[in-house]
Amino acid sequence: MTSFSIGVDLGGTNLRVAAVTPAGELLETIHLPTRLSAGPHAVLDDMAGAIAQLIGRQSGEFLGIGVGSPGPIELPLGVLHHPPNLTGFDGLNLRTELERRLGRTVHVDHDAGLAAYGECLFGAGRAHAVDSLLMYTLGTGVGCGVILDGRIWHGMQGAAGESGHGPIIPDGPRCPCGARGCLEMYASATSIVRRAQELGLAPAAHEGSAAQTGNGATPPTASAIAQLATSGDKRALQIFDEVGYALGLSLAHLVNALDLPLYVIGGGAAAAWPLFAPRMFSTLREGSYVYRLSMPRDPNIFEPGKTHVAPAQLSDAGILGAALLPTAAHATATA
Amino acid sequence: MTSFSIGVDLGGTNLRVAAVTPAGELLETIHLPTRLSAGPHAVLDDMAGAIAQLIGRQSGEFLGIGVGSPGPIELPLGVLHHPPNLTGFDGLNLRTELERRLGRTVHVDHDAGLAAYGECLFGAGRAHAVDSLLMYTLGTGVGCGVILDGRIWHGMQGAAGESGHGPIIPDGPRCPCGARGCLEMYASATSIVRRAQELGLAPAAHEGSAAQTGNGATPPTASAIAQLATSGDKRALQIFDEVGYALGLSLAHLVNALDLPLYVIGGGAAAAWPLFAPRMFSTLREGSYVYRLSMPRDPNIFEPGKTHVAPAQLSDAGILGAALLPTAAHATATA
């Protein structure tokens, strides 16, 4: 009879709730759609219901509840401030609303930080035997989490790890965040699709790929564009070359500033690793002499004591990180 | 009879050794030229001699010796690796060579990290009541030190805080570090002079300023160019506008990544604050939404809990940080 905690991954599309052992084993998972159109209280009711169900069905010692949420979220308070991926949630106190429904203590944190934390404890961090890493999550946007000496680095106002934003290419396209040429404008799934449209990469123009990319009326998905690139399409290859360039520039700044042993690339678009990694590594080598001081002979082969950039190893890092939150007494650090 | 430690600031031009109280008071300082042409062992002899003199002349309890050195320096070993500002010092073990001469334990660290540490404990950090900050030192090059939760952040190989380098403006001029458009290519005293030459800002062309800037045959100094800017010279103003732009871009990345409460600009070129600060703040506001979330109403007026960028308050931060090293049991963190 193993002990367990509850991890929640609240996304703009999917809501996932899992019972997780302290060793990072998923005992049971409930997947639900995030019913944004029904309003935040319906979503909270769904979440609380799923949590109560899982607690009721597990027989081991219950350790606590951790929730990962998109930001901006004020920590440790748990109040959401205009979260772009959770329409209608502005001003909601996620933590106290859940605590009221459940009658139990709830720990809340950023989804990107928790994904980095889960990946550090149970994924690439464990594989590389390090307790400091930075992780990008390439999804609808580009999230980023920073783990220093085994703790999530939150910064002064819980806003650390926003390295998906910032003027990586200062004359690049304007991001909704206000900056020009943010990493997110190149490396998110959304931006990969936008670039495909800008480059006239209409699926109908590619015979044989129509089935993968949908009909000509809907834009292709990022993974369909990755398939086009893999099959040799020059414009699709260019898009992922740009992803690699932007990632390499961003990494150069962060490697020079922090000199961490490991940088992890996760999220759906990270599956295109073979397409963007060459330009990412060449840009990083040129841009960061700190990287050159300690780069492995082959970037894809682990060497102890070297600086590594590696794909994420877990698809559930966020939910694992959330589940570990209640028992990680010193999981978090602030500035 | 107060206790004291010895702080050493080893620069490429000047060698400064001081007896310092735990409260950061300089009891006595010895200034010497760094005799690079005489070789590293002559410099080490000078340093050891000055340290021994100061220890002999102080009567309080002796607490230890801390030395700040330009990098790259392997820590905690203390071995220098091709330090660009200490010609002939490659491979030298600064720590053991000094310990051998003195028969005492010596603590060695990066000069930029120690300047940040000194500024955190006794300067802008104390004034803003924070124990995390990042400090740029605008000198011959651009140094950078990171203090997290009261400790110097070294990173995996002691190379953290190299934010003077990295492709801030990816199509900018090539830096000796290998990257294009590094902060150092805009904000160091050396680069300010280079830009003045590129813009044809010959001192002889400016009547009345010849006395400040030397004769036409020698390039003006960064401070002379600052004086020209202050007197309204458009090209000189442009140079400091570019300094502010590069600082603002670099800060945007670091504010978004780390969300620290304080960023400090020190070093000689920081005296030109009124010339570069406007563009620095406007670039930071545009480039970092994390900064916009918590910026003070007036960037020059301190508000508790806000994100501040401020000039350094100390001219001796490096030597104070070095002197504090022996007694700061947990002064350093690694990745």
Interface residues (C-beta under 8 A of the other chain):
Chain A: P72 V130 S132 C144 V146 L148 D149 W153 H154 G155 M156 Q157 G158 A159 A160 G161 E162 S163 H165 G166 P167 I168 I169 P170 C177 G178 A179 R180 L249 S250 A252 H253 L254 N256 A257 L258 D259 L260 P261 T283 E286 G287 S288 Y289 V290 R292 L293 S294 G305 T307 A333 T334 A335
Chain B: P72 V130 S132 C144 V146 L148 D149 W153 H154 G155 M156 Q157 G158 A159 A160 G161 E162 S163 H165 G166 P167 I168 I169 P170 C177 G178 A179 R180 L249 S250 A252 H253 L254 N256 A257 L258 D259 L260 P261 T283 E286 G287 S288 Y289 V290 R292 L293 S294 G305 T307 A333 T334 A335
